[in-house]
Amino acid sequence: MLEPIVRKNAFGGKGEVILRPLLTDEQKKEKVQMYAEVTIPKGASLGVHRHTGNAESYYILAGTGLYTDDGKTYEVHAGDDILRRWPLPRT
């Protein structure tokens, strides 16, 4: 298993976010920027950021949270799947 990465105030967000990479750079073969389990503890967040030329997908394993996409905020729950295509900003 690869070592977890702790990001503080990721993209201007609050608190710490924990990334657990699931693929090595060799396994990603330059086709994927990141493939990881991401844990966002209660009270923490990712800040607004933009994707250019790629997409982002989340599958919510546990808990609830808020997801903002193109200025609209949605409540997300365990079992929800989110696909975000570029280039609109999202949080």
NUDO-333030 format. One record per residue (C-alpha): residue number from 0; x, y, z. Coordinates in nm, 3 decimals. Layout:
// residues N
<vexvex num="NUM" X="X" Y="Y" Z="Z"/>
...
This chain:
// residues 91
<vexvex num="0" X="0.000" Y="0.000" Z="0.000"/>
<vexvex num="1" X="0.126" Y="0.347" Z="-0.086"/>
<vexvex num="2" X="0.186" Y="0.604" Z="0.187"/>
<vexvex num="3" X="-0.103" Y="0.843" Z="0.263"/>
<vexvex num="4" X="-0.059" Y="1.209" Z="0.176"/>
<vexvex num="5" X="-0.198" Y="1.474" Z="0.411"/>
<vexvex num="6" X="-0.291" Y="1.804" Z="0.248"/>
<vexvex num="7" X="-0.352" Y="2.101" Z="0.475"/>
<vexvex num="8" X="-0.596" Y="2.365" Z="0.348"/>
<vexvex num="9" X="-0.610" Y="2.193" Z="0.007"/>
<vexvex num="10" X="-0.692" Y="2.447" Z="-0.265"/>
<vexvex num="11" X="-0.767" Y="2.700" Z="0.008"/>
<vexvex num="12" X="-1.009" Y="2.468" Z="0.190"/>
<vexvex num="13" X="-1.028" Y="2.405" Z="0.564"/>
<vexvex num="14" X="-0.841" Y="2.152" Z="0.775"/>
<vexvex num="15" X="-0.662" Y="1.841" Z="0.655"/>
<vexvex num="16" X="-0.760" Y="1.609" Z="0.370"/>
<vexvex num="17" X="-0.605" Y="1.263" Z="0.351"/>
<vexvex num="18" X="-0.521" Y="1.109" Z="0.012"/>
<vexvex num="19" X="-0.446" Y="0.738" Z="-0.007"/>
<vexvex num="20" X="-0.305" Y="0.669" Z="-0.355"/>
<vexvex num="21" X="-0.436" Y="0.346" Z="-0.506"/>
<vexvex num="22" X="-0.205" Y="0.335" Z="-0.810"/>
<vexvex num="23" X="0.167" Y="0.395" Z="-0.851"/>
<vexvex num="24" X="0.298" Y="0.633" Z="-1.119"/>
<vexvex num="25" X="0.396" Y="0.326" Z="-1.322"/>
<vexvex num="26" X="0.043" Y="0.185" Z="-1.297"/>
<vexvex num="27" X="-0.112" Y="0.518" Z="-1.401"/>
<vexvex num="28" X="0.110" Y="0.526" Z="-1.712"/>
<vexvex num="29" X="0.067" Y="0.904" Z="-1.753"/>
<vexvex num="30" X="-0.303" Y="0.852" Z="-1.836"/>
<vexvex num="31" X="-0.435" Y="0.935" Z="-1.491"/>
<vexvex num="32" X="-0.323" Y="1.225" Z="-1.274"/>
<vexvex num="33" X="-0.454" Y="1.082" Z="-0.947"/>
<vexvex num="34" X="-0.645" Y="0.772" Z="-0.842"/>
<vexvex num="35" X="-0.692" Y="0.770" Z="-0.467"/>
<vexvex num="36" X="-0.922" Y="0.722" Z="-0.172"/>
<vexvex num="37" X="-0.977" Y="1.071" Z="-0.032"/>
<vexvex num="38" X="-1.091" Y="1.124" Z="0.327"/>
<vexvex num="39" X="-1.239" Y="1.463" Z="0.414"/>
<vexvex num="40" X="-1.297" Y="1.469" Z="0.791"/>
<vexvex num="41" X="-1.592" Y="1.652" Z="0.943"/>
<vexvex num="42" X="-1.525" Y="2.026" Z="0.931"/>
<vexvex num="43" X="-1.260" Y="1.994" Z="0.657"/>
<vexvex num="44" X="-1.304" Y="2.086" Z="0.290"/>
<vexvex num="45" X="-1.139" Y="2.115" Z="-0.047"/>
<vexvex num="46" X="-1.132" Y="2.470" Z="-0.180"/>
<vexvex num="47" X="-1.257" Y="2.582" Z="-0.522"/>
<vexvex num="48" X="-1.028" Y="2.465" Z="-0.799"/>
<vexvex num="49" X="-1.040" Y="2.420" Z="-1.175"/>
<vexvex num="50" X="-0.969" Y="2.116" Z="-1.388"/>
<vexvex num="51" X="-0.841" Y="2.165" Z="-1.740"/>
<vexvex num="52" X="-0.823" Y="1.873" Z="-1.978"/>
<vexvex num="53" X="-0.932" Y="1.611" Z="-1.728"/>
<vexvex num="54" X="-1.229" Y="1.497" Z="-1.521"/>
<vexvex num="55" X="-1.282" Y="1.408" Z="-1.158"/>
<vexvex num="56" X="-1.503" Y="1.141" Z="-1.008"/>
<vexvex num="57" X="-1.604" Y="1.083" Z="-0.648"/>
<vexvex num="58" X="-1.787" Y="0.788" Z="-0.498"/>
<vexvex num="59" X="-1.903" Y="0.864" Z="-0.144"/>
<vexvex num="60" X="-1.820" Y="0.564" Z="0.077"/>
<vexvex num="61" X="-1.952" Y="0.695" Z="0.409"/>
<vexvex num="62" X="-2.103" Y="1.001" Z="0.572"/>
<vexvex num="63" X="-2.255" Y="1.310" Z="0.417"/>
<vexvex num="64" X="-2.116" Y="1.633" Z="0.282"/>
<vexvex num="65" X="-2.173" Y="1.931" Z="0.059"/>
<vexvex num="66" X="-2.052" Y="1.945" Z="-0.301"/>
<vexvex num="67" X="-2.055" Y="2.266" Z="-0.503"/>
<vexvex num="68" X="-2.052" Y="2.245" Z="-0.880"/>
<vexvex num="69" X="-2.087" Y="2.544" Z="-1.112"/>
<vexvex num="70" X="-2.224" Y="2.762" Z="-0.831"/>
<vexvex num="71" X="-2.483" Y="2.508" Z="-0.711"/>
<vexvex num="72" X="-2.441" Y="2.320" Z="-0.382"/>
<vexvex num="73" X="-2.567" Y="1.965" Z="-0.335"/>
<vexvex num="74" X="-2.585" Y="1.743" Z="-0.030"/>
<vexvex num="75" X="-2.408" Y="1.412" Z="-0.094"/>
<vexvex num="76" X="-2.451" Y="1.083" Z="0.091"/>
<vexvex num="77" X="-2.288" Y="0.741" Z="0.107"/>
<vexvex num="78" X="-2.354" Y="0.565" Z="-0.224"/>
<vexvex num="79" X="-2.360" Y="0.883" Z="-0.434"/>
<vexvex num="80" X="-2.139" Y="0.904" Z="-0.743"/>
<vexvex num="81" X="-2.022" Y="1.240" Z="-0.874"/>
<vexvex num="82" X="-1.858" Y="1.298" Z="-1.211"/>
<vexvex num="83" X="-1.713" Y="1.642" Z="-1.281"/>
<vexvex num="84" X="-1.599" Y="1.731" Z="-1.629"/>
<vexvex num="85" X="-1.372" Y="2.025" Z="-1.704"/>
<vexvex num="86" X="-1.331" Y="2.326" Z="-1.722"/>
<vexvex num="87" X="-1.588" Y="2.467" Z="-1.476"/>
<vexvex num="88" X="-1.467" Y="2.545" Z="-1.120"/>
<vexvex num="89" X="-1.589" Y="2.320" Z="-0.841"/>
<vexvex num="90" X="-1.542" Y="2.271" Z="-0.469"/>
